[in-house]
Structure formats: C-alpha cells, structure tokens
Amino acid sequence: VTLNSFQTSGNSPGLSRCRVGLLGFGTVGAVLARRLTASDFLLPLQLTHICDRRAREKRGRQPDVLANLVWTDRFDDLLTSDTDIIIEAVSATEPAFEHIRAALLSGKSIVTVNKQVVAHHGPGLMSLAERQGRQFRYEGAVGGAMPIVRVLGDGMAGERVRAIDAILSGSSNAVLSRMDEAACSMDDAVAEACAHGYSDADPSADLDGLDAATKLAILCGVGFRLKVLPAQIDTRGTSHLRPENFRAAKLRAGTIRQVAHADYDRERGVLTAWVAPIFVPGTSVFGGMTGPQNAAIIAGEYAGDIVVTGQGAGADATAVAAIGDLVAIARDRAAIVPAPIFKEPKTIVGLADDKIAEAV
Amino acid sequence: VTLNSFQTSGNSPGLSRCRVGLLGFGTVGAVLARRLTASDFLLPLQLTHICDRRAREKRGRQPDVLANLVWTDRFDDLLTSDTDIIIEAVSATEPAFEHIRAALLSGKSIVTVNKQVVAHHGPGLMSLAERQGRQFRYEGAVGGAMPIVRVLGDGMAGERVRAIDAILSGSSNAVLSRMDEAACSMDDAVAEACAHGYSDADPSADLDGLDAATKLAILCGVGFRLKVLPAQIDTRGTSHLRPENFRAAKLRAGTIRQVAHADYDRERGVLTAWVAPIFVPGTSVFGGMTGPQNAAIIAGEYAGDIVVTGQGAGADATAVAAIGDLVAIARDRAAIVPAPIFKEPKTIVGLADDKIAEAV
C-alpha cells in the first residue's frame, strides 16, 4: 500500500527519514501518532518522541508501536532530542508560543495546528523561522483538511486577492446545518455535533464567532499580508438563532450560515472584516455546506473566484493537514521560506449598517 | 500597490530578483509578459528575455517596457542567457520537450503551462530537474487558475487519494453550459465560447475529451503516482449532444457536463479512468459550473472530499498559475524538489458498461 505522496527517485538529499517529535497527545495528537506509526505509512517521517503533561498515564494505554517511542512530560527533553520537526498539537496560546519559540531557537522546524498561536504570534514566529533557516507551517490551524493556507498563500501568489468569504468554524456549521435539516433547537444540534466529535461540549467560542474570527485573522495575514488580531474583527454571535429563523430563511430559498468576510482596499488601507450568521441562498457554495465542512471563496483581480472546500473539524481532518506540512518540510529540509512583511491596516471596519439586514 | 505574495523580511538569500526568460509570445505569453512588466508588479521576478519564432515582427507592436527587453527568435540565446527560470508557453509537445530538457541541462528552472509536454514527458523531466538541482513546475498545465496541482500534490500529501472527479476542459464547459442556458445548438455555443476567448476556433480536441484526458493523465501522476498516457484513457466525445439532450436532463433536475474520472485500486493495481459527458444533478458542484470554470472533487480516505474550483481557461487564468509557480521557485531557488517514483498501473479500465447509461 502506498500513500499519495512522497517517494524520491533516490537522488534526493531528503531521502533519509525526518525525525518528528509530537507535543500534545490529545485528540489530534493521538490521531497523528497513530497515522505516523501505521504499518502502511511510507512517508519518510519517523515519529520518535511524544511529549505530554500526562505522558506516564497515557503511554500505558497505547499499543506497543506507540508505547515504545520516547515519552516524556518535560518539554526540555523534546528540545534536546535529535528530532528535526516538532508538531505542536496543544490548543492554548500559552505555553505553546514559548514552546514554539524555544524549538525554533533549538533548530527545529515547527508544524502547528494551533490557531491561537498563529493568530497572535504568527508574524514573529515566521521571521524567527526564516532567521533560523527553519520552517514554520500551520495549514492545520485553519480549515481542517481544506488546504486554504496553501491555496491562498502559494496557489494564488500570482493573483491579487480582493476578498475572502469563508465558513471557517466546522462545529458552528455542523450546528447550523443540523438546525436547518432537523428543524431542531440549538441545544439539540449542539448535542448532535458533540456526539460526532465536531464540537466541544462547550461550543460557545465557535458559536460566538471567536473561532472563525481567529482563523480569519490568520487568513488576512496569508491573503493580504496584514497583521490583524482576532479581537479587532467585528464578530456577531449565532446563539440567538431559533428554528423559526431557519424556517424564514427556507421561505426565501436559503438558509443561515456563519460566514467570515474580509476585503482590503489597498489604496486607502481599509480592511473590512467581520464574522456573522447571514442568509445564504440554498444554491450557493455556502448553502451547500453541511456538517463540519468548511468552504472559502477567494476573489482575485485577474482570474476571478477560487473556491475550496473540505472537512473543517475533527482530528482526522486536522491530521491530514499537519501531515501535509510535515511532508513539505521533509521534502526539502534545507528550504528557507522567506517570512512575509506584514503591515497593519490603517482602518478596520466591521459589518456595514446596510448589510446588517442580511445578518440574522 | 502590493501583491498578494512575496516580500521578504530582508534576511532571505532569495531577495535578489530572479531573472526570467519567456519562451513563446502567444496569447498566454503576452499576458504573462504584460503582468511581469507592469509597474505595480512587486514580486522579485524580472522578465529579461523573450524568445518567439516571430520575435522581430511581434516586438515592433509592443510598448517600450516590453520592446526594450532582449528579444530573440533563437532558443539558444535563451539557453546561454543569464536567466534563472524559463517559462515555456508554447502549446505543442515538440519542440517544447527538447527545449525544456536543454534548459534544465543548462541549469535553468522551468515553469510550463504546456499540458502535452507534462502528460507525455513529465516524469522524466521531474527526475532530470531533481538531478540538476533545479525545479520543474506545471500548475498552469491543468485547470487554469484552479490550483489543483498544489492541492492534490502538496495539500493532500498527508491523505490517501481514492478518486478524482473533475471538469478539466474550460472550453468544453463553456460550450455545454451555454447549450444548457441558451437552449442553443453546439455550433452557436462554440461561436460564443470563441468570442469570449475560452475556446479555439476548432475546439474539437476539447469537445472530443482529448484535452481533459491529457489533464487527467497528469493528475493520475500527481494523485496516484501513476504513469498514464492520455491515449490510455477511455474518452467519449460530446459533439453529438443536441439541445434535446439538455432538455431531457433538465426534466431530471440536472444538466450535462464533460467529467473526467479516475480511481485507483492500489491492492489490485487497477486504474479506472475515463472522460465522458454525463448527467449531473443541478445542485451538484459540477452542475453549478458555468462558463470556463473548472472543478475537482478529490476523495480522500481520511478526511473525505476536498473540492476546488476556479477559472479553467483563458490567458489571465493560466498566467495566475504560472506566476504562482515562478514565485514558488523565486522563494527558494536552492530548493531541491524530489521527483516522485512513478509506477505503471497493472490494468487500466474505462467507463463501465453499467455506467454508460449515465453517459449522455
């Protein structure tokens, strides 16, 4: 069984295996560890170390192939190890920032799935990675398996991006699409999303739009080279939605989705950015997104819209993105990825008054 | 005015401008040349040479910014020039293959938009590029501005691809969607597509499915690491379609699109691959594609479907893809991209008998 990816013709200096250390053995970390140690995993990546606060307890419950790796509860052990790349799969901003910083300074490349650390510290960490001759990759921090960072940052490098519209919270989309399909209350829809693993027991950050705003802040960096903090983005919650809102939307041949929007007027330096539940036509890209799917419509000046969709929540989806990042680093360990120069927008505006009618 | 892309923080060795030579000043080449020399083009790429059989005649019609570059009708002048990258924008297989080979041997990296040369010679050219320590990139050869090569090759490197379904011929899609919307004959729809620049005056290779089969062969390489030639793909033409076929499809709440399909059974070594006009529901991704749009649905084992769509025909769309490739090379000129090991499928099968009913 071969994977879709990476076997070299034998001449590459990257043929030797990249040694990988995993920081955080939670939901995503466990899936990553299982995939990286599966017998059919032929990529030139070797998981060697796992660092988790509860390493001792968790190790005991693992099969041999995992239990036989080096486990530790001390991050310093990872720093001084012979690993080439550290995957950071812890969800909080702190101490992830300090960990990533220390790892880059120790000569490790970094793959993170942590949206908080990218949104709050991304530009500085990218510069540090460049100075260190190492890489800092974060596809898994936004959009789950939807490869939006690559599409926007690499695939559209020859385009001038005008606007980004996106569904970025898999759990919010699972809840809203469930309310639409089952005509149920938000509480019931949340319970359903939890049962599928698309949502935490407390999905309030997702439903409030903070999750999507954090990811939108990251995409403003990738697409517009702007330094924007999540708190600067106008964010409207969805928790007030009732089944009758969906019935009303259906009468208008549509439904309600939590959409994140950003457009940037380069001449005037004005960024418009907001996250809000809005009416979307049933036949639109967003209207067709059900369950934990994410979608992004990126409007370019030269070639029009690029659309990308994919599973936006769940550990399997996030692991696909993170392994893609690992492969990118392993393919060319000597690559120096230049850090972009980020600017701050002069003005940030939110949802315009005349658009609030569209917001539900 | 800044572009979505590439300014370094100043520490990168890639800060100096990459010198670019353009081979072929046709429709795509002319758009590329204009964009690369536009006053607001801030990428670290400098177009210095243009090679075209009719260089003398074409140069005279250009504005100063283009006419003042080095023009030549001798490819050897490009080979011996101080360019770092050559963009190959000639549409025929020969002599493009010999040109690309010679350029790689002369130490140039290559960006091509030529589907024929990638489909017929891609694996060999990728190996040669790796041996030479140079790059061979071809995003513009498939899907226009839709970044399918990056999504499938890089973004899904951590996924196991099961199947690819795609609309890959922008001009066929423009013709079929026009027949659907205007209830017109194929001749009228072809004339309309030509008027918009989405189709050649003779779109028979597109309508016959050869164009899509060529691109599907390339995607079988990217997604499954299989060496497949376009002629090995079961290809059904669309030229027999009449307005009544679209009326019948509409009665079934759908329409007709030219779809390319490939799936690979890794255990048995069986590749199923075909291009055919098939019925698609109006609410499906493919049913929503109008004009020269392309779309791809890539089914993965771990994270389900990834969908990507974008403008699939026209010089502007192709130029966006090619400039993205130039930027990728300029970002890290020293990168060595390992060439994949391609296998041949044991068996290649076409459209199954029981599926032919779906084909129109």
Interface residues (C-beta under 8 A of the other chain):
Chain A: V1 T2 L3 N4 S5 F6 Q7 T8 S9 N11 S12 P13 G14 L15 R35 L43 S127 E130 R131 E139 G144 A145 M146 P147 R150 V151 L152 D154 G155 M156 A157 G158 E159 R160 V161 G223 F224 R225 R266 E267 T283 G288 G300 Y302 A303 G304 D305 I306 V307 V308 T309 G310 Q311 G314 D316 A317 A319 V320 A321 A322 I323 G324 D325 L326 V327 A328 R331 D332 A334 A335 I336 V337 P338 A339 P340 I341
Chain B: V1 T2 L3 N4 S5 F6 Q7 T8 S9 N11 S12 P13 G14 L15 R35 L43 S127 E130 R131 E139 G144 A145 M146 P147 R150 V151 L152 D154 G155 M156 A157 G158 E159 R160 V161 G223 F224 R225 R266 E267 T283 G288 G300 Y302 A303 G304 D305 I306 V307 V308 T309 G310 Q311 G314 D316 A317 A319 V320 A321 A322 I323 G324 D325 L326 V327 A328 R331 D332 A334 A335 I336 V337 P338 A339 P340 I341
